[in-house]
């Protein structure tokens, strides 16, 4: 079994190769943390995205962010089974359902049907829905980074590449 010290990223920090990556990343972060969606909801959504795509980096990172925010272990653990867990608000449930719809193929219809959009709209106004859309887009931007480059889970951004 590998230890944290044995882990190596596949690629170097992208900022070494693409300095503008920091500007893009910072701009995305500023856009999603605009105050319209609670930080906890942002991290719950991004944790669920990491779980869906099988990204250890994202699941460890978002779990750490939720712990830092004071979230209970019950809520963090229950994200994987949020549909039957009693720990989430209606707004959080709508956000979790939305990220699942975006990241999970639906062979029998569109991924985000009108009914789901209506449930989300009951909790979020247009500006907040755009923010939630950007939250999902942000994690989707970083999913290939995590799966291909394999930054080291548990280390701070910028310190999570071994090359």
N, C-alpha and C positions, 0 to 999 in steps of 0.2 A: 504494500500500500504506500502511495506517495505521501510525503509530508508537504506542508506549505513551502518549505525551503527547497524541495525538489521540483516544484512546478516552474515551468518555463513557458513564456508566450511563444507563439509561432512566428509572429511578426513584431517588429519594433513599434514603439509608440508612433502613431500616425503623425503626430505634430512634428516629429523630426523630419518627416518626408514632405508633409503638407502643412506648413505653418498656418495657413488660413483655416485649417480644420478647427483650431481653437476658437476662432471667431464664429464659425458656423455653430459649433457646439455651444458656445456661450450665448449666442443669439437664440438658439432653440431653448436653452434652459431659461433664459429670461422670459421668453414667450409663454412657456408652460407654467412658470411660477409667477403669474401676474395677479394672483390673489383671488381669482374667480372660482377656482377649484381648490378645496383644501389639500394641503401637502400630503396628508394621509391618504386621501383618495388617489392622488397621483401615484404614490408609491404602491398602493394596493393594485392599481391597474397595471403598473409596470412589473410588479411581482407576478401577477397572473400571466402577463405576456411571456415573461421568462420561463414560467412553468410550462406553458403551452408549447413553446418552441424547444424546450429541453436545454435551456441555457443556464448552466451552473453559475456563470459569472453574474447574470442578471438576477437570479434568485437569491444568491448570497448578498449582492449589493443592495437590492431592494429590501430584503429582510433586515439588513443592518440599518438601513435608513428608517424603517418602521420601528425598530427597537430604540434608536436614538430619539425618535419622536414620542416614545413612551407607550407604544402600542403593546398590548398584552400578547403573550405567546399563543393564547387561544385564537385571537383574531388573525395573527400572522399564519399560524398553522392551518387555520380553516379556509384560507384563500383558495386552496386547491379544491375544496368542496363547498364553496360559498353558497351554492343554491339551497342546501339544506341546513346551513349553519345559522344559528340565531344571532350572530354577532354584528351583522351589517345593516346599515340604514337603507332605506329605499333608494336614495341617491347613489350610494356605493354599489348597490346591487345593479342598478341601471348601468353604471360605468363598467362594472365587471362583465355584465352581459354584452355590452357593446364591444369591449376588447376581445372577448371570446368570438363574437360574430365576425369581427374583422379578420381574426387570425385562424379561423376554422372554416374549412371548405364546407359549403352547403350544397350537396348535389341535387337537392330538390327545390332550390329557389335562390333568391338573392340573399346575400350574407346579412345585410341590415334591412330587414323588411320594414314597412311602414309602422307595424305594430311595435317593434322595438324602438324605432325612432320616436314614436308617440310616448312610450314609457320613459325614455330618456328626457324628452321635452317636458314631461311633467315635473322633472326635478331641476332642469337646467334651462336657462334662457338661451337665446341664440349665441350671445358672446361666450357664455360658459360652455355651450356645446362645441363651439369652435375651439375653445381651449382644450376641452376633453379630446377632440379630434387631433389637436396638435400633441397632446400627451401621448396618444397612441402612435402618432407619426414619429415622435421623438424616439420612443423605444424601438419602433420598427426600423428607424435609421441605424440604431446601434446593434440590432440583432445580428446582421452579417459580421459586424466588427467582432462581436463576442464569439460567434460560431466559427469564423474563419481565422481570425488573428489569435484567439484564445488568450485575452488578457488574464492575468492571475487573479482568481476570485479572492475577495477579502482585502485586497490592497487598494489604496486610494487611487483615483484617476491620476494619471501621470506617473505613478509609482508602480503600476500594475503590468509593466512590460519588462521582460528580462533582457531584451536586445537593445 
